[in-house]
Amino acid sequence: MNELKAADQQVHDAHKFLQAFLDKFETAKRGGVHDFIEITLFNMINAAIGNVDAYLKQGHKEVNGNEIMEIVAISYQEILDNIRRNLDGLKEVTMK
């Protein structure tokens, strides 16, 4: 039971950390690096949720947690691979 509480606390802490990080950019102009971070995180989460939903809609009698984690990891990696390809041809981004 303590492991469950520790995991729940870790998820809660991660959420608070992310919110605090994004709050730092409240006055930043749209289209900056912070938008890149937010959109990237959204795309990773959105892809993972969509792929997990597709897995669950297949009507599994038992859901395998390891398969869910693999689906999430693969979903994240696909987004990261696309970002890497796009960054390879990107001109230099300057910070103001």
TORLUMGU-166374 format. One record per atom (N, C-alpha, C): residue number from 1; residue in one letter; x, y, z. Coordinates in Angstrom, 1 decimal. Last residue first. Example, Ala and Ser with C-alpha at 12.3 -4.5 7.8 and 13.67 -1.06 7.14 Angstrom:
2
<2 "S" <12.8 -2.2 7.1>>
<2 "S" <13.7 -1.1 7.1>>
<2 "S" <12.9 0.0 7.9>>
<1 "A" <13.2 -5.7 7.8>>
<1 "A" <12.3 -4.5 7.8>>
<1 "A" <13.2 -3.3 7.8>>
This chain:
96
<96 "K" <15.3 35.8 -27.2>>
<96 "K" <15.3 37.2 -26.9>>
<96 "K" <15.0 37.3 -25.4>>
<95 "M" <17.0 33.4 -29.2>>
<95 "M" <16.3 33.7 -27.9>>
<95 "M" <16.4 35.2 -27.6>>
<94 "T" <16.7 32.0 -32.4>>
<94 "T" <17.3 32.9 -31.5>>
<94 "T" <16.4 33.1 -30.3>>
<93 "V" <17.3 29.1 -34.2>>
<93 "V" <16.3 29.8 -33.4>>
<93 "V" <17.0 30.7 -32.4>>
<92 "E" <18.4 28.3 -37.4>>
<92 "E" <18.7 28.6 -36.0>>
<92 "E" <17.6 29.4 -35.4>>
<91 "K" <16.2 26.2 -39.3>>
<91 "K" <17.2 27.2 -39.2>>
<91 "K" <17.4 27.5 -37.7>>
<90 "L" <15.8 22.7 -39.5>>
<90 "L" <15.4 23.9 -39.0>>
<90 "L" <16.5 24.9 -38.9>>
<89 "G" <16.3 20.1 -40.2>>
<89 "G" <16.3 21.0 -41.2>>
<89 "G" <15.9 22.4 -40.8>>
<88 "D" <16.2 18.7 -37.7>>
<88 "D" <17.4 18.6 -38.5>>
<88 "D" <17.5 19.6 -39.6>>
<87 "L" <13.7 19.1 -36.6>>
<87 "L" <14.8 19.9 -36.1>>
<87 "L" <16.0 19.9 -37.0>>
<86 "N" <12.3 17.0 -37.9>>
<86 "N" <12.0 18.4 -38.2>>
<86 "N" <13.0 19.4 -37.8>>
<85 "R" <13.5 14.8 -36.8>>
<85 "R" <13.5 15.0 -38.2>>
<85 "R" <13.3 16.4 -38.6>>
<84 "R" <12.7 15.2 -34.1>>
<84 "R" <14.1 15.2 -34.5>>
<84 "R" <14.3 15.4 -36.0>>
<83 "I" <9.9 15.0 -34.3>>
<83 "I" <10.6 16.3 -33.9>>
<83 "I" <12.0 16.3 -34.3>>
<82 "N" <9.7 12.3 -34.9>>
<82 "N" <9.2 13.3 -35.9>>
<82 "N" <9.8 14.7 -35.5>>
<81 "D" <10.7 11.1 -32.6>>
<81 "D" <11.4 10.9 -33.9>>
<81 "D" <11.0 11.9 -34.9>>
<80 "L" <8.8 12.0 -30.7>>
<80 "L" <10.2 12.5 -30.6>>
<80 "L" <11.0 12.3 -31.9>>
<79 "I" <6.6 10.5 -31.7>>
<79 "I" <6.6 12.0 -31.6>>
<79 "I" <8.0 12.5 -31.6>>
<78 "E" <7.6 7.9 -31.2>>
<78 "E" <7.2 8.3 -32.6>>
<78 "E" <7.1 9.9 -32.7>>
<77 "Q" <7.9 7.9 -28.5>>
<77 "Q" <9.1 7.8 -29.3>>
<77 "Q" <8.8 8.3 -30.7>>
<76 "Y" <5.3 8.0 -27.5>>
<76 "Y" <6.2 9.1 -27.2>>
<76 "Y" <7.3 9.1 -28.2>>
<75 "S" <4.5 5.5 -28.5>>
<75 "S" <3.8 6.7 -28.9>>
<75 "S" <4.7 7.9 -28.7>>
<74 "I" <6.1 3.8 -27.1>>
<74 "I" <6.2 3.8 -28.6>>
<74 "I" <5.6 5.1 -29.1>>
<73 "A" <5.2 4.3 -24.5>>
<73 "A" <6.6 4.5 -24.8>>
<73 "A" <6.8 4.6 -26.3>>
<72 "V" <2.5 3.4 -24.7>>
<72 "V" <2.8 4.7 -24.3>>
<72 "V" <4.2 5.1 -24.8>>
<71 "I" <2.9 0.7 -25.3>>
<71 "I" <2.2 1.5 -26.3>>
<71 "I" <2.5 3.0 -26.0>>
<70 "E" <4.2 -0.1 -23.0>>
<70 "E" <4.9 -0.2 -24.2>>
<70 "E" <4.2 0.7 -25.3>>
<69 "M" <2.1 0.2 -21.1>>
<69 "M" <3.3 1.0 -21.0>>
<69 "M" <4.2 1.0 -22.3>>
<68 "I" <0.4 -1.7 -22.2>>
<68 "I" <-0.1 -0.3 -22.1>>
<68 "I" <1.2 0.6 -22.0>>
<67 "E" <1.9 -4.1 -21.7>>
<67 "E" <1.5 -3.7 -23.1>>
<67 "E" <1.1 -2.2 -23.1>>
<66 "N" <1.9 -4.1 -19.0>>
<66 "N" <3.2 -3.9 -19.7>>
<66 "N" <2.9 -3.5 -21.1>>
<65 "G" <-0.8 -4.5 -18.3>>
<65 "G" <-0.1 -3.2 -18.0>>
<65 "G" <1.2 -3.0 -18.7>>
<64 "N" <-3.2 -5.9 -20.2>>
<64 "N" <-1.8 -6.2 -19.8>>
<64 "N" <-1.1 -4.8 -19.6>>
<63 "V" <-6.4 -6.7 -19.5>>
<63 "V" <-5.5 -5.7 -20.0>>
<63 "V" <-4.2 -5.9 -19.4>>
<62 "E" <-8.5 -9.3 -20.7>>
<62 "E" <-7.5 -8.9 -19.7>>
<62 "E" <-6.6 -7.8 -20.3>>
<61 "K" <-10.0 -9.2 -22.9>>
<61 "K" <-10.6 -9.7 -21.7>>
<61 "K" <-9.8 -9.4 -20.5>>
<60 "H" <-10.2 -6.5 -25.2>>
<60 "H" <-9.4 -7.4 -24.4>>
<60 "H" <-10.1 -7.9 -23.2>>
<59 "G" <-11.3 -4.9 -27.3>>
<59 "G" <-12.1 -5.8 -26.5>>
<59 "G" <-11.3 -6.9 -25.7>>
<58 "Q" <-10.3 -2.9 -28.7>>
<58 "Q" <-10.2 -4.2 -29.3>>
<58 "Q" <-10.9 -5.3 -28.5>>
<57 "K" <-10.2 -0.7 -27.2>>
<57 "K" <-11.4 -0.9 -28.0>>
<57 "K" <-11.4 -2.2 -28.7>>
<56 "L" <-7.6 -0.6 -26.2>>
<56 "L" <-8.7 -1.1 -25.3>>
<56 "L" <-9.9 -1.4 -26.1>>
<55 "Y" <-6.1 0.3 -28.4>>
<55 "Y" <-5.8 -1.0 -27.8>>
<55 "Y" <-7.0 -1.5 -27.0>>
<54 "A" <-7.3 2.9 -28.6>>
<54 "A" <-7.4 1.9 -29.8>>
<54 "A" <-7.1 0.5 -29.3>>
<53 "D" <-6.4 3.9 -26.2>>
<53 "D" <-7.8 3.8 -26.5>>
<53 "D" <-8.1 2.8 -27.6>>
<52 "V" <-3.6 4.0 -26.7>>
<52 "V" <-4.2 3.1 -25.6>>
<52 "V" <-5.7 2.9 -25.8>>
<51 "N" <-3.6 5.9 -28.8>>
<51 "N" <-3.2 4.5 -29.1>>
<51 "N" <-3.6 3.5 -28.0>>
<50 "G" <-4.6 8.2 -27.4>>
<50 "G" <-5.3 7.6 -28.6>>
<50 "G" <-4.9 6.2 -28.9>>
<49 "I" <-2.6 8.5 -25.5>>
<49 "I" <-4.0 8.2 -25.1>>
<49 "I" <-4.8 7.6 -26.3>>
<48 "A" <-0.4 9.0 -27.1>>
<48 "A" <-0.4 7.8 -26.2>>
<48 "A" <-1.9 7.5 -25.8>>
<47 "A" <-1.1 11.4 -28.4>>
<47 "A" <-0.9 10.2 -29.2>>
<47 "A" <-1.0 8.9 -28.3>>
<46 "N" <-1.4 13.1 -26.2>>
<46 "N" <-2.5 12.8 -27.0>>
<46 "N" <-2.3 11.5 -27.9>>
<45 "I" <1.2 13.1 -25.2>>
<45 "I" <0.1 12.6 -24.3>>
<45 "I" <-1.1 12.2 -25.2>>
<44 "M" <2.6 14.2 -27.4>>
<44 "M" <3.0 12.9 -26.8>>
<44 "M" <1.9 12.3 -26.0>>
<43 "N" <1.2 16.6 -27.7>>
<43 "N" <1.2 15.7 -28.8>>
<43 "N" <1.6 14.3 -28.3>>
<42 "F" <1.8 17.9 -25.2>>
<42 "F" <0.5 17.6 -25.6>>
<42 "F" <0.4 16.5 -26.7>>
<41 "L" <4.6 18.2 -25.5>>
<41 "L" <4.1 17.3 -24.4>>
<41 "L" <2.6 17.0 -24.7>>
<40 "T" <4.7 19.9 -27.8>>
<40 "T" <5.3 18.6 -27.8>>
<40 "T" <4.7 17.6 -26.7>>
<39 "I" <3.4 22.1 -26.8>>
<39 "I" <2.8 21.4 -27.9>>
<39 "I" <3.4 20.0 -28.0>>
<38 "E" <5.2 22.9 -24.8>>
<38 "E" <3.8 22.6 -24.4>>
<38 "E" <3.2 21.7 -25.5>>
<37 "I" <7.6 23.4 -26.3>>
<37 "I" <7.5 22.4 -25.2>>
<37 "I" <6.1 22.0 -24.9>>
<36 "F" <6.7 25.3 -28.0>>
<36 "F" <7.2 24.1 -28.6>>
<36 "F" <7.2 23.0 -27.5>>
<35 "D" <6.1 27.3 -26.2>>
<35 "D" <5.0 26.7 -27.0>>
<35 "D" <5.5 25.4 -27.6>>
<34 "H" <8.7 27.9 -25.4>>
<34 "H" <7.7 27.4 -24.4>>
<34 "H" <6.5 26.7 -25.1>>
<33 "V" <9.8 29.1 -27.6>>
<33 "V" <10.3 27.8 -27.2>>
<33 "V" <9.3 27.1 -26.2>>
<32 "G" <6.9 30.8 -29.1>>
<32 "G" <8.3 30.7 -28.7>>
<32 "G" <8.6 29.2 -28.3>>
<31 "G" <4.4 31.4 -29.8>>
<31 "G" <5.3 31.0 -30.9>>
<31 "G" <6.7 30.7 -30.4>>
<30 "R" <3.6 34.3 -27.8>>
<30 "R" <3.2 33.0 -28.5>>
<30 "R" <4.2 32.7 -29.6>>
<29 "K" <5.7 35.6 -25.3>>
<29 "K" <5.0 35.7 -26.5>>
<29 "K" <4.7 34.4 -27.1>>
<28 "A" <5.2 35.2 -21.8>>
<28 "A" <6.0 35.0 -23.0>>
<28 "A" <5.1 35.2 -24.2>>
<27 "T" <3.9 35.3 -19.4>>
<27 "T" <4.0 36.5 -20.1>>
<27 "T" <4.8 36.4 -21.4>>
<26 "E" <4.1 32.6 -18.5>>
<26 "E" <2.8 33.3 -18.6>>
<26 "E" <2.8 34.5 -19.5>>
<25 "F" <6.1 30.9 -18.1>>
<25 "F" <6.1 31.5 -19.4>>
<25 "F" <4.8 32.2 -19.6>>
<24 "K" <5.9 29.7 -15.6>>
<24 "K" <7.0 30.6 -15.8>>
<24 "K" <6.9 31.4 -17.1>>
<23 "D" <3.9 27.8 -15.9>>
<23 "D" <3.5 29.1 -15.4>>
<23 "D" <4.7 30.1 -15.5>>
<22 "L" <5.4 25.6 -16.7>>
<22 "L" <4.6 26.3 -17.7>>
<22 "L" <4.2 27.6 -17.2>>
<21 "F" <6.4 24.9 -14.1>>
<21 "F" <7.3 25.2 -15.2>>
<21 "F" <6.6 26.0 -16.3>>
<20 "A" <4.1 24.4 -12.6>>
<20 "A" <5.0 25.4 -12.2>>
<20 "A" <5.9 25.8 -13.4>>
<19 "Q" <3.2 22.1 -14.1>>
<19 "Q" <2.4 23.3 -14.0>>
<19 "Q" <3.3 24.5 -13.6>>
<18 "L" <5.3 20.3 -13.6>>
<18 "L" <5.0 20.7 -15.0>>
<18 "L" <4.1 22.0 -14.9>>
<17 "F" <5.0 20.0 -10.8>>
<17 "F" <6.3 20.5 -11.4>>
<17 "F" <6.0 21.0 -12.8>>
<16 "K" <2.5 18.9 -10.5>>
<16 "K" <2.8 20.3 -10.0>>
<16 "K" <4.0 20.9 -10.6>>
<15 "H" <2.9 16.4 -11.8>>
<15 "H" <1.9 17.4 -12.3>>
<15 "H" <2.2 18.8 -11.8>>
<14 "A" <4.9 15.3 -10.2>>
<14 "A" <5.2 15.6 -11.6>>
<14 "A" <4.2 16.6 -12.2>>
<13 "D" <3.3 15.1 -7.8>>
<13 "D" <4.5 16.0 -7.8>>
<13 "D" <4.9 16.3 -9.3>>
<12 "H" <1.5 13.2 -8.6>>
<12 "H" <1.0 14.5 -8.2>>
<12 "H" <2.2 15.5 -8.3>>
<11 "V" <3.2 11.0 -9.1>>
<11 "V" <2.4 11.6 -10.2>>
<11 "V" <1.9 13.0 -9.8>>
<10 "Q" <4.2 10.7 -6.5>>
<10 "Q" <5.1 11.0 -7.6>>
<10 "Q" <4.4 11.6 -8.8>>
<9 "Q" <1.9 10.0 -5.1>>
<9 "Q" <2.6 11.2 -4.8>>
<9 "Q" <3.5 11.6 -5.9>>
<8 "D" <1.4 7.5 -6.3>>
<8 "D" <0.4 8.6 -6.4>>
<8 "D" <1.0 9.9 -6.1>>
<7 "A" <3.7 6.1 -5.4>>
<7 "A" <3.5 6.3 -6.8>>
<7 "A" <2.5 7.5 -7.1>>
<6 "A" <3.2 6.2 -2.6>>
<6 "A" <4.4 6.8 -3.2>>
<6 "A" <4.3 7.1 -4.7>>
<5 "K" <0.8 4.7 -2.5>>
<5 "K" <0.8 6.1 -2.1>>
<5 "K" <2.0 6.8 -2.6>>
<4 "L" <1.8 2.2 -3.5>>
<4 "L" <0.8 2.9 -4.2>>
<4 "L" <0.7 4.4 -3.8>>
<3 "E" <3.7 1.6 -1.5>>
<3 "E" <4.2 1.8 -2.8>>
<3 "E" <3.1 2.6 -3.7>>
<2 "N" <2.0 1.2 0.7>>
<2 "N" <2.9 2.4 0.7>>
<2 "N" <3.4 2.7 -0.7>>
<1 "M" <0.8 -1.2 0.0>>
<1 "M" <0.0 0.0 0.0>>
<1 "M" <0.9 1.3 0.0>>
